Structures are given as C-alpha cells and as structure tokens.
C-alpha cells in the first residue's frame, strides 16, 4: 500500500503568524499530506490505543497542526509516523495533543512534540 508523498506547500522560511503577540520557538511550514498516528489515552490506567490518520495543515520542529475525523482529548499521548518516500527514511515523532476543536473537516488538533532520549 502506498501513500501520497508529503509536500511542502509554501517554502518561505518565515510564515507570519496571525497573532502578533504569539511567540513560537520554531517557524511553522504549511504542509499537505497525511500521516498515521497512534494515540494512547491521557489516563495512565487506560491501555487502549487508537490508530488514526492526520491530514496535515502545518508542521514545525516543535509540533504540528492537522485535521482528524474523531475528537482527541487534550493530553492524549500520540506517536506520528512519517513513512519513507523514495530514498528518504521514515521517522516517528512523539508528542501530546494540546488542543482539539470542531471544524468542517472533522476536528482540528494541535500536537506538541516531545523529545525522546535514548535509553
């Protein structure tokens, strides 16, 4: 099964934010494409995992924004799988959902990436 390639929609290095007072650690890039996610609940005793798809809106070094079909509770731990394309290797990013709000396309979520240190 193949997936459509991820595509950088706007290559400008500085995409101005809507809110002037917003201070980001990293610039966002508008993205188009889908990635797979594995979600685990914010309750540590809940061992249920859910596999889903995120339609990307934007991405930065510190997080991503996108659309999902089902609502995701803020605080939910998430692993985002970026599949390999051509000669490039795939990779995973770990994070947690920081916001989820209803939208025409389902629900818009914000994911903040966390650093995973090697054991």
C-alpha positions in Angstrom: 0.0 0.0 0.0 1.5 3.3 -1.0 0.8 6.8 0.4 0.9 10.1 -1.4 4.1 12.0 -0.8 4.2 14.8 1.7 4.6 18.1 0.0 5.8 21.5 1.3 3.1 23.9 0.1 4.9 27.1 0.9 8.7 27.1 1.0 9.0 30.6 2.6 11.2 30.4 5.7 9.1 32.7 7.8 5.3 32.2 7.6 4.0 35.2 9.6 1.6 34.2 12.4 -1.8 35.7 12.6 -1.4 36.9 16.2 1.5 39.4 16.6 2.0 38.6 20.3 2.4 34.9 19.6 5.9 33.8 20.3 6.9 30.5 18.8 10.1 28.6 19.3 10.0 27.4 15.7 8.5 28.6 12.4 5.6 26.7 11.0 5.5 25.4 7.5 2.2 24.8 5.7 2.1 21.1 4.7 -0.2 18.9 2.6 -0.4 15.2 3.1 -1.5 12.5 5.5 0.4 10.8 8.3 -0.6 7.9 10.5 -0.9 8.3 14.3 -1.1 6.0 17.3 -3.0 7.6 20.2 -3.0 6.4 23.8 -5.3 8.0 26.4 -4.3 10.6 28.9 -5.4 8.2 31.7 -2.3 6.0 32.5 -4.6 3.1 33.5 -6.3 3.1 30.1 -4.3 0.8 27.9 -6.4 1.2 24.8 -4.6 2.5 21.7 -6.2 4.0 18.6 -4.7 4.2 15.1 -5.8 7.2 13.1 -4.9 9.5 10.2 -4.0 13.2 10.5 -4.5 15.4 7.5 -1.6 17.9 7.9 -2.1 21.6 7.9 1.3 22.8 9.2 4.4 21.5 10.9 7.4 22.9 12.8 10.3 21.4 14.8 8.1 21.6 17.9 4.7 20.4 16.7 2.1 20.0 14.0 -1.5 21.1 13.2 -4.0 19.0 11.3 -7.4 17.5 10.9 -8.7 14.2 12.3 -12.2 12.7 11.9 -12.8 11.8 15.6 -12.2 14.2 18.5 -9.0 13.6 20.5 -8.8 14.6 24.2 -6.1 17.2 25.0 -3.3 15.4 26.9 -3.6 12.3 24.8 -0.1 10.8 24.1 0.5 10.4 20.4 3.1 8.9 18.0 3.1 10.3 14.5 4.6 8.1 11.8 6.1 9.8 8.8 6.5 7.0 6.2 9.6 6.7 3.9 9.3 8.4 0.5 11.8 7.5 -2.2 15.3 7.3 -0.9 14.4 9.1 2.3 14.0 7.2 5.6 10.8 7.3 7.5 10.7 8.5 11.1 8.4 8.9 14.2 7.7 11.8 16.4 6.3 11.6 19.9 4.1 14.2 21.4 0.8 15.0 23.1 -2.4 16.7 21.9 -2.6 20.3 23.2 -5.9 21.3 21.5 -8.9 19.8 19.7 -11.7 21.9 18.3 -14.6 21.0 15.9 -14.1 22.0 12.2 -15.9 21.5 8.9 -13.3 18.7 8.0 -13.8 16.9 11.4 -11.7 18.2 14.3 -8.6 20.4 14.2 -5.9 19.3 16.5 -2.5 20.7 17.7 0.2 18.3 18.7 3.3 19.4 20.7 6.3 17.2 20.1 8.4 16.0 23.0 12.0 14.8 22.9 12.6 11.2 23.4 16.0 10.4 24.9 17.8 7.2 24.1 17.8 4.6 26.9 
